[in-house]
């Protein structure tokens, strides 16, 4: 009975603090355990359980000497769900790429209409890094980082924060998958050329061409997915 009461109090307190946390900036410190116990007239046990719930929700982190601080919303929990779906065979790598296709063709179209000069500069830099990695014999990680960074910038350039909220954890999952996959990067020269075509369309402010170039790029990736990752292996996502 007491345990159930503590659980209800912890969930209620977590909901209350969540409403406050979303108005704070990442890194802001929350009141101490003792301060929260006094403020809400609950035991420290309830506060500790509340902290555990807030950590599970990805809202706070706990560091020695600093207590609870507001976490950066990086989509880590979403990425973990992608991994669990694949490990339980409820979703495949091909289906994950279908999600990427649906999202990113529209994302690029919006980016062409809404991008800023800063976005264009960042896109150009990502492609420059991609080209530099292509010229090196052992730069797989650099190529991967520049590849995924390009797509993250396009998400930001779309002007819709929900795209970034989905793309960041999706890219986090792809980063872990490709890093251990047997064939990444597949046709790396084509990846660079297709990125340049997408960038040119976005810079020209041509939504239709940006959409077409992105679809062409992602459909090629989907066709060659078996080279990138073996779907019958267990895929583990690391936070």
KABELNOR-V96499 format. One record per backbone hydrogen bond with DSSP energy under -1.0 kcal/mol. NH is the residue of the N-H (numbers start at 1). CO is the residue of the C=O. Records with the same first field share a line. If there is no record, write none. Layout:
NH = CO  CO
This chain:
5 = 1
6 = 2
7 = 3
8 = 4
9 = 5
10 = 6
11 = 7
12 = 8
13 = 9
14 = 10
15 = 11
16 = 12
17 = 13
18 = 14
19 = 15
21 = 17
22 = 18
23 = 20
24 = 21
27 = 70
28 = 25
30 = 68
36 = 32
37 = 33
38 = 34
39 = 35
40 = 36
42 = 37
47 = 43
48 = 44
49 = 45
50 = 46
51 = 47
52 = 48
53 = 49
54 = 50
55 = 51
56 = 52
57 = 53
58 = 55
59 = 54
61 = 69
63 = 67
66 = 63
67 = 63
69 = 61
70 = 28
71 = 59
74 = 72
79 = 75
80 = 76
81 = 77
82 = 78
83 = 79
84 = 80
85 = 81
86 = 82
87 = 83
88 = 84
89 = 86
90 = 85
91 = 85
96 = 92
97 = 93
98 = 94
99 = 95
100 = 96
101 = 97
102 = 98
103 = 99
104 = 100
105 = 101
107 = 103
108 = 104
109 = 105
110 = 106
111 = 107
112 = 108
114 = 110
115 = 111
120 = 116
121 = 117
122 = 118
123 = 119
124 = 120
125 = 121
126 = 122
127 = 123
128 = 124
129 = 125
130 = 126
131 = 127
132 = 128
133 = 129
134 = 130
135 = 131
136 = 133
143 = 139
144 = 140
145 = 141
146 = 142
147 = 143
148 = 144
149 = 145
150 = 146
151 = 147
152 = 148
153 = 149
154 = 150
155 = 151
156 = 152
157 = 153
158 = 154
159 = 156
163 = 160
165 = 161
166 = 162
167 = 163
168 = 164
170 = 166
171 = 167
172 = 168
173 = 169
174 = 170
175 = 171
176 = 172
177 = 173
178 = 174
179 = 175
191 = 187
192 = 188
193 = 189
194 = 190
195 = 191
196 = 192
197 = 193
198 = 194
199 = 195
200 = 196
201 = 197
202 = 198
203 = 199
204 = 200
205 = 202
206 = 201
210 = 206
211 = 207
212 = 208
213 = 209
214 = 210
215 = 211
216 = 212
217 = 213
218 = 214
219 = 215
220 = 216
221 = 217
222 = 218
223 = 219
224 = 220
225 = 222
227 = 224
229 = 225
233 = 230
